[in-house]
Amino acid sequence: MSCESPISTRPKRSWATRPALGSTKAWRRQSTGIAGESAVIRLAQPQFGSEEAVGIAAVLASGRLCQGKQVEQFEQAVADYLGVRNTIAVSSGTAALHLALLCLHIGPGDAVVVPAATFPATANVVVHVGARPLLADISLDDYNIEPALLESCLETALKDGHRVKAIIVVHQFGQAARMDQVMRLANARGIPVIEDAACALGAGCLDGKCGTLGKVACFSFHPRKNITTGEGGMLATNDLAVAERARVLRAHGLQGPGQTLVYPGLNYRMTEMQAVLGISQMTKLDAFNSHRVGLARAYDERLLASPAVRVPRKREDATHIYQSYVVLLDERIERELIISHLREQGIETVRGTYAVHLLDYYRDRYRYTDTAFPIAATVSMRSLALPIHSGLSSDDVSRVTSALLDAAGEMA
């Protein structure tokens, strides 16, 4: 999980049909009543229509607000889209990751390999089950875990006596990791793979869709994701035992008509309001993803020739859905000054991702040095996420890139 941020993601209402990329109009913007607000280009902007409003009104009128038929319908929609047997809706992507570890019986004394660059939640859930996160550095080409460095991490773990019980692979920013190589390394050692597909619903590679390649996958429906339920998450798996355990654990550990307590569970249930949003959003997912791909191409065209920024690299063997459009700034450029300058221009941007070993808690607990994972550190310090969402127009992209290149040009 690599892409959340504290930046405001207040929904922008739009009842109009989205025109093709390249039009001077995007989804119709609504005034917020705040001076200058309509001119702000947000980092993310959830797109809802009248059908979502009608659906939520119907749920409220029904009186059934938590984990009912709407949740089941949403689960089925995602299962059908992915082509998996089981999907389990939960309250967040982090909850999905937590349950995935619990369903694989990971706990104290165990270790889990995690990419060195990811949103903190990916490592946090490992700590919460009492296990140790072992970091493997990423590739500068696609920002995903580097298979050669994953292999080194696994070999070192074996020598050091760590009991590796899982590998969490993040499909960073919406591009699939090199799952053929990851799965080969994992299968040779009998280690299950958890896909952190928080950013990757609709992405894939030659081996299949993200979320269908490991033992279990975890999705997020945070407002920065390609579809959103406000908050929310989902597990996907073809393993019936994992699915059954997840369903029980998300609902306090209670099972069956008699509500027998079989595990000390959690309250990770999804609401019916979230689910009805998800049902509607799933019908728009492919269109949303397609629009993001078009925006990414527009960004590429405007930024590719600049020595001040490096555009994201798309692998030929992967489908990239651009949950985030993340550039790498030249080392001479101060990112925080760029963010501040763009904010003054009414453009929201944030760092691309985090280096886990540079976060205070992990640095202090595991005594990491700053240079322990150099690629993760580089990406953490120099990456910049630009606005990308289904309400963005080509004119917006031009405004963002002009402001970015003007500011970067003064520093480079």
N, C-alpha and C positions, 0 to 999 in steps of 0.2 A: 504494500500500500504506500503510494509514493507521491500523491498529488494533492492532498488537501491543504487548505490554508485558512488563516483567520480572516482573509479578505471577505468583505460582504458579498453575498451571492443572492441578493434579494430578487425574487422572481420578476421577470418583465412580462406583463400580460401581452398576449397577441392573439387576436382572433382571425387575423388575415392569413392567407396562404403565402408561404415563403417564395419569393421570386428566385430565379436562378442566380447563382453567383456571377458577379459582373454587373448586375443591375445596380443602379444608384440607390435602390431602396432595399432595406432588410425587412425582417418582420416588423410590422408597424410598432413604433415606440409610443409609449404612453407617458405623459407628463407625471412626475411624482409630486409636483407642487413645491419642490425645493428649487430655489434659484440656481440655474446652471446645471441642474442634475441631469437633464436630458442630453447634455453634451458629453457626459462621462462615458468613456468606453470601459466597460467592466471586464475584469479578468474572466469571469464566468457569468452567464445569465440564463437561468433555467427558462425554458419556453413551455408555457401552458396555454391551452385553449379552453373554449367553453365546455368541451366534453369532460375535462377534468373537474371543472366547477360543478357540473351537473352530477357527476359521479360521487363527489364528496357530499353534496347535498343529499343524495339518495342514501348514502351510508349513515349520515347523521339522522335522517328520518327513520331509518330502520331500527336504531337503538343498539345494533350489534357493532361495536367499535373495535374489538380486538380479536385477531386471528380467527376469522370465520371464512365464509365462502369466497370473499374477495382475495384473501391471502392464498387460498387454494388455487384460484384461477390465475393469479399472478405467477405462482410457482409453476403451474402447468405451461403458461406462456413461455417462460424462460427455459423450461425443460424441452419443450418442442423446438424452440429456436436453436438450442445447443445440440439437441439430439442425445440427451442423457436420460437415465432412468429416474433419477431422484434429484429434486431441488427442495431446499429447506430455507424459507424466508426467515430473516432475523432482523434485529433492530438496527444493526450497523455492519459495515464491513469489518470493523474491529471485532465485533461479536462473532462474526463468521470465522475469522482467523482463530479466535480463542476456542470456539467449539471444535474446529478442525483438529487442533492439538489435543484437546480432551478426548475426542473420538478416536484418536490414534494412541491413547493411553500414555501420553508423554507427560513426565513429571520430574520431580527432584532426582538429580543424578544423571539425567539425560542431557543431550546436547542437540541443538537444531542449527543447521547452516542457514544463514540469512545473508542477502546481498549487503555489502558494506555501504551502499547508497540506496536509501529508501525512506519512505515516511516512517517516523518512529514507531508507529503502531505495529509494524511487522516484527520488530525486535521486542517491543514491550510485552506482547502476548506470550512470548517465550519465557520471559522473566516471570510473568504472572502465574504460569503453571509450575514454576520452580525449576525450570530447565535453564541451560546456559546457551545464549546465542553465540555461534561461531561465525565470524564474518569472512566472506569471500569477496574480493574486489570485483569491480565491474569492467566492462569493455568501454573504451572511449568511442567506439563506433556506434553502438546502439544503446548504451547506458544500462544494459542488462548484465546479469551475472556472467562473468567470463568463464567458459567451461574449463579452460586450462588451469585457471586459478581456483576454480571449484575443486578440481581433482587434487591440486596441491593442498587445499584446505582439508579435504577428506583424508589424505595420506598423513598429514600432520596430526590430525585428530586421532587417528589410529595409533600413532607413535606415542602421543601424549596420554593415551588411555581414556579418551572421551568416548562415550557411548552415543553415537549419532543416531537419533531415532527418526529424523525427517530432514528434508531439504525444502525450504520455502523459496520458490522462484517467483520473482516479481516481473510481470510483463510491463516494463517501465514506460510510462507516458502513452500507452496504447499500442506498443509494438511488441510482438511475441518474442520471448527469449528463445535462444537456440535449443529448443526442447529435444531435438533428436540427440544431441550430444549430452545434454543434462540427463535425459532418461537412460542413456547407455551407461553413464557413470553410476546412476542411482540403482539401476536394475542389477548391475554387476555386483553390487554390495548389499542388495536386498533392502534398500532404504526407500521408504515411500516419499513421494514428491507432493507437496502442497503448492498449488498454483495460487499466488496472490494476483488474481485477475481483476483487482479493484478498478483498474483503468482500462480494461480490455474486453468489454462485452461487444463482440462483433469482430474482434481482431483474430488472427490465426496465422498458421504457417503451413508448410507442406504436409505436416502430419495431422492437421485438423484445426478445429477452432480452439482458441484459448478457453480454458475451463473444462476441456474434455480429455486432457492429455496426462494428467497426474492421478493420484489416488483420490484427491478431493480438491475442489477449487473454491475460491472465495471471491465474491463480487461485492462492490459497494455502489450505493445509489445516493451518495452525497451530492449536494448541488453542483459541485465541479465536474461530476461525471457526465458521460454522454447522454444518459437518461437519469432522472432523479425522482426519488420519493420523499425528498426533504432530508431525511436520514433513512437508513435502511441498508440491508445487506442480504446475501444469499449464499448458501453452500450448494455446490453441484457435485454429484458423485454417481458412479455406477455401482458402488459398493453398498449393498443393502444394509449390512451391519452398521456401517458408518452412518447411513441415513437414519436408521431407526434410533441409534444412540443420540444423534444430533436433535431429532424431534423431541425426544424425552428431555434432554438437557436444557433445551431452550425454554421449557415450560416447567421450571422448578424441579424437574426430575420425577414428575408425576406421570403415571402411565395407566391407560385402560379406563373402562367405565367406573371402576372402583377407586380410581385415582391412587393407586399404590405408589409409594415413594420408592423408586428403584435406584436412583442416584441422588446425591445432593446437588441439585441442578441450579439453574439461573433463570432470571426473567429476561429472556432475549427475544420475546415475541414481537412480531410486526403488527402494527395496527391496520384496521380495515381502510382507514383514510390513506395511509401510505400505499397500501396494496392497490387501491383503485387508481391512484396516480400511476403506479407502475404498469397496470394493465393498459392504460391509455398510452403511456410513454413507449411501451414495447412496440406498438403499431407504428411509431415514428422513428424507431431506432436506426433503421437502415438509411432513412433520409437524413437524419441528424449526422450520422457518421459520414455519409457522402458529402454533406455540406462542409464538414470539418476538413475532409481531404481536399476539397476545392480551396478552402481558405489556406491550408498548408502550402499548396502549390503557389498561391498568390504571394504568400510570405516568401517562399523560396525564390521566386522570380525577382522580388525586390531586394532581397538580402544576399543572394548568392555571391555577388561580385564584391561584396564589402570585406576587407581584411579585418574589420573591427569585430565581426560576429561570425560564428560558424553555425550554419543551419543544421537541423537534425538530419541524420542520415537514415534513409529507409533501405532496409535490406531487400534484395530481390526475392528471397524465399519467405518473406513475411508480409502480412497485411497490417498496415499501420492505420489506426483510426483516430490518432491525434487527440486523445483526451487532453493532453497538454502539448502546446507547441513551445519547445524549450530550445533556446539558442545558447551557445557558449561564447561568452565575451572574451575578447583579447585580454591577456594577462595585465596589460597596462591600464585597463579600464576599471574604475571603481564602481562596482555594481550598485552599491547603496546610493551613490550620487545619480546613477542612471535612473534608479527607481524613483528617487525624489524628483528628478527633473521631469520624468514622464507623469508623475502624479500631479505636478504643477500644470501640466498640459491636459489634465483630465483623463489620463490613461492609467489603468491599474495593472501593475506587474508585481511578481514576487520571485523569490529564488526558485530554482527548478526542483531541487530535492535536498535531502539532508545526508551528510556523512555520519553514520551511526557512531563511529569511533570518536568523532569530534564533539558529540553531545556530552554535556557535563556529567550526567549520570553514568554513562557507559565508559567515558574516559577515566572517571574516578574509580569505578567499581572494578574494571578489568585492566586498568593501568595501560591504556593504549597510548602510544606516542602519536604525534600529529602526522608522522610520515608512514604509519603502519599500513595504510591503504591509500596510496597516492592518487589513484584515479578517482576514487570516491571523493577524496579531499578536493581535487581540482574541480570536479563537477559541482560539489557543494558550494565552493567559493565563487565559481565563475558562471554558473548557469542562471538563466533568466527565463521565466515563463511569461509569454506574451498572451494577450487576450485571444481566446478562441472559443466560440460557441455558436449555436445555430441562429442567433440574432445578429451576428456580425456580418457586415457587408464588405465588398471589395473596397469601397471608399474608406471604411474604417481601417482596413488593413493598410491602405496608403497613408492614412494619418498616423497610425502607429509606427510604421517603418520610417517615415520621414522624421518623426520626432526622435526615434531611436538612433538613426544614422547621424542626425545633426548633433545629438548629445555625444555619441561615441566618437564622432570625428574630431570633436574638440579635445578629447582625452587621449586618443590614440597617437 
